[in-house]
Amino acid sequence: MKLVAILILSFICFWTGAQEKRNLFEVVAGADSIIAIRHINTSNGDIMVVDRKGNYVQQPNLTLFDGQINDAVIEERVRLSDTEIEAFKNILIAKTGFSIRGMNFDPHHTILIYSKKKMSYIDMCFECQSHVASLDLANFGFDETQWSSLQDFFKNIALIEE
């Protein structure tokens, strides 16, 4: 009976640890490298579009089955310098209010955060001010000021044309 209890407790501890969510700022602060990308329309397997021939075509996913980024969707990428990483961290801590999200989620800009051979990401839509993130990141949001700063940030690194 003790053995069963120990096994159950071990499983619970392991499962709880495996499901632990990480704070975005801490992930960014501990990153080995950070890459910003601009990409084509993507989906999570649920968006169909009509091509020039009138056929329904599924949009590609941002990530592949192994959790890595789908390089086929990337239009442009920029590895952030130390100065740019500091600017990004300053945006993350500048929260002053809240944001009302729109409904037209069409993300084209992503931050990839690499730390100890693990990738986390934030996929953002500036049009509706909404985002999705990798499952390892704790729930977070950006306020109006942060969305504006993030958009300016992507303009400064030439991933948004003015």
Secondary structure, DSSP 4 states (H G I P E B T S, - for coil): -HHHHHHHHHHHHHHHHHT--B-HHHHHHT-SEEEEEEE---BSS--EEE-TTS-EEEPPBSB-TTS-B-GGGEEEEEEPPHHHHHHHHHHHT---S-----S-----EEEEEEETTEEEEEEEETTTTEEEE-TTBPP----HHHHHHHHHHHHHTTSS--
